[in-house]
Amino acid sequence: SQKIEQNSEALNIQEGKTATLTCNYTNYSPAYLQWYRQDPGRGPVFLLLIRENEKEKRKERLKVTFDTTLKQSLFHITASQPADSATYLCALRSGSARQLTFGSGTQLTVLP
Amino acid sequence: EAEVAQSPRYKITEKSQAVAFWCDPISGHATLYWYRQILGQGPELLVQFQDESVVDDSQLPKDRFSAERLKGVDSTLKIQPAELGDSAMYLCASSANTPGLAGGPRTDTQYFGPGTRLTVL
């Protein structure tokens, strides 16, 4: 069956360090993958999109990699700040599907 | 900056009662989505509209849930009767129809509203 897995446990890191979040998938052939940020009690906010033929995307302090052989995407936040504390969701869309499918998210806490 | 509007933000109801949620997408966005998100999980699609037409409601429990988007703009999601297991955050999102590259699928960057937190007692 199709499955999307993100870091099952919450991630705590020290301010200034690089946070790395993982999104693994099975039985998908994703056309693209997206990362969203969600704060408590709020809706998700789109951050980055990476297509199946792209290896890496960057936006300011954010970097996403996509390895279709490993079936994995890594999401990096460099020079992390306490304001980066949130839940980060990955979402996949297969070429044949109409919809995005979301992972369960990873809760990140950046400690001052 | 344009936003997706939802109301109410919070709703407490007793089981077997009817509840309704309203969503106003970003102006010009043809695609509208309703999601349910249980605490600690990712959003799960309930129904997707393209203009006024339903394009995917395969995960909508149709015995108690209904959704409409009569004029292809705002939308209402209804639950009747509500059950204890319906307690969750109900999220609305909208997206523009952005063509894919070289004939590939559209990149549906979705813009979410603040959600409605439903508690069924």
Interface residues (C-beta under 8 A of the other chain):
Chain A: I4 A31 Y32 Q34 G41 R42 G43 P44 V45 F46 L49 R51 L89 A91 R93 G95 R98 Q99 L100 T101 F102 G103 S104 G105
Chain B: V4 Y33 G40 Q41 G42 P43 E44 L45 Q48 V55 D56 L91 A93 G100 L101 G104 P105 T107 D108 T109 Q110 Y111 F112 G113 P114 G115 R117
